Amino acid sequence: MTTHRTGSDTVVQVRGLTKTYGSRDVLRDVDLEIGAGETYALLGPNGAGKSTTIEILEGLRRHDSGEVRVLGEDPISAPRSWKSRLGFVSQSTGDFGPYTPRELLRHFATIYPNPRDVDEVLDLVGLTSQAGLRANKMSGGQQRRLDVALGIVGRPEMLFLDEPTTGFDPEARHQFWTMLRGLSAEGTAILLTTHYLDEAAQLADRVGVLTDGRIVAEAPPAELGGPEARTPLVRWVDDAGITQERRTTEPARLVAELVAASNGAEVPGLEIRRPELEDIYLELIAEREAADATATAATGSSDAARIIAAAPHHPQHSEGAPA
Ligand SMILES: Nc1ncnc2c1ncn2[C@@H]1O[C@H](COP(=O)(O)OP(=O)(O)OP(=O)(O)O)[C@@H](O)[C@H]1O
């Protein structure tokens, strides 16, 4: 399923990655490659394993089997200098203590060998006018922008963004997209998870759909699901008041036929929809869930049954080397 990249600019290389929590297989045989300057969006429903994947790549979690290389190193045994080449924005906002965004950024900038200018970063994330305010008192969206600022101040070669724009207002999201395009143009590789499919469509060179621990589809956003998935859908209400829909590659012809059949009158409820990434993603997930339900019915087992059978279950926490 994975479209392997080749070349010396590979930043992330993952082969056959598996991860189990207790008796639960969270990642099963995941392959992933991301190149310099590439933005890869990892999509998937809640609990699919996206954050687990990112945490393994960051060296915060151990994996069970498979090969993982980020900037040529195994994250678990990588030297300290390796971390300074990465940028992280995790899913939850941190506690900023009594400090202001400018103070925090100045402090973090000292950790990196070639940091960005603090004022430039404040400007990039739209926090210039909040730079001197106490960060803990800023709004949720502003704190999230600060998370992003802290993630990029070290001029990372590889940037991990776990649902970075949660809480952003629309203007901030657009500003963020522009900023990411700039980082990408400078050669930064970006791994992004998001539940905003428009964000993935806007930013990603490739998207991967992770569900049930596997990447079930991977392609540039405009190609996911293949050409079939993009066939326009025409919907209208017929004489009996019943909503009809038909997929056709010639929607204009179908509309002309409908108009002719109604003697030139308006066709009630007429709508032509061209499936977007979100429609295609939802269809992929629904297909997958239907296939899993069929398999479960056939074997008479389910994840829930396996988990109950394996109880007591003790969740693990941070397993990797300290940051
Ligand atoms: N430390 C842990 N111990 C046990 N199970 C865990 C642990 N961390 C995550 N899980 C489980 O692993 C699965 C994958 O979680 P993960 O956070 O990677 O999903 P996700 O795709 O990032 O979800 P979301 O979109 O909700 O952020 C979930 O079922 C979750 O409950």
PDBQT file of the ligand as one rigid body, heavy atoms in Angstrom, charges set to zero:
ROOT
HETATM    1  N1  LIG A 401       0.090   4.328  26.998  1.00  0.00    +0.000 N 
HETATM    2  C1  LIG A 401      -0.898   3.604  26.488  1.00  0.00    +0.000 A 
HETATM    3  N2  LIG A 401      -1.268   2.428  27.039  1.00  0.00    +0.000 NA
HETATM    4  C2  LIG A 401      -2.248   1.679  26.528  1.00  0.00    +0.000 A 
HETATM    5  N3  LIG A 401      -2.946   2.010  25.409  1.00  0.00    +0.000 NA
HETATM    6  C3  LIG A 401      -2.634   3.170  24.821  1.00  0.00    +0.000 A 
HETATM    7  C4  LIG A 401      -1.594   4.027  25.326  1.00  0.00    +0.000 A 
HETATM    8  N4  LIG A 401      -1.511   5.098  24.499  1.00  0.00    +0.000 NA
HETATM    9  C5  LIG A 401      -2.448   4.930  23.547  1.00  0.00    +0.000 A 
HETATM   10  N5  LIG A 401      -3.123   3.775  23.728  1.00  0.00    +0.000 N 
HETATM   11  C6  LIG A 401      -4.175   3.220  22.894  1.00  0.00    +0.000 C 
HETATM   12  O1  LIG A 401      -3.613   3.008  21.611  1.00  0.00    +0.000 OA
HETATM   13  C7  LIG A 401      -4.553   3.338  20.595  1.00  0.00    +0.000 C 
HETATM   14  C8  LIG A 401      -3.930   4.346  19.662  1.00  0.00    +0.000 C 
HETATM   15  O2  LIG A 401      -3.790   5.587  20.365  1.00  0.00    +0.000 OA
HETATM   16  P1  LIG A 401      -3.206   6.884  19.656  1.00  0.00    +0.000 P 
HETATM   17  O3  LIG A 401      -3.200   7.962  20.675  1.00  0.00    +0.000 OA
HETATM   18  O4  LIG A 401      -1.924   6.545  18.987  1.00  0.00    +0.000 OA
HETATM   19  O5  LIG A 401      -4.320   7.155  18.548  1.00  0.00    +0.000 OA
HETATM   20  P2  LIG A 401      -4.544   8.421  17.609  1.00  0.00    +0.000 P 
HETATM   21  O6  LIG A 401      -4.704   7.896  16.231  1.00  0.00    +0.000 OA
HETATM   22  O7  LIG A 401      -3.475   9.423  17.821  1.00  0.00    +0.000 OA
HETATM   23  O8  LIG A 401      -5.936   8.972  18.151  1.00  0.00    +0.000 OA
HETATM   24  P3  LIG A 401      -6.544  10.482  18.211  1.00  0.00    +0.000 P 
HETATM   25  O9  LIG A 401      -6.952  10.830  16.818  1.00  0.00    +0.000 OA
HETATM   26  O10 LIG A 401      -7.717  10.325  19.120  1.00  0.00    +0.000 OA
HETATM   27  O11 LIG A 401      -5.481  11.375  18.759  1.00  0.00    +0.000 OA
HETATM   28  C9  LIG A 401      -5.798   3.829  21.324  1.00  0.00    +0.000 C 
HETATM   29  O12 LIG A 401      -6.717   2.767  21.399  1.00  0.00    +0.000 OA
HETATM   30  C10 LIG A 401      -5.313   4.221  22.680  1.00  0.00    +0.000 C 
HETATM   31  O13 LIG A 401      -6.319   4.036  23.650  1.00  0.00    +0.000 OA
ENDROOT
TORSDOF 0
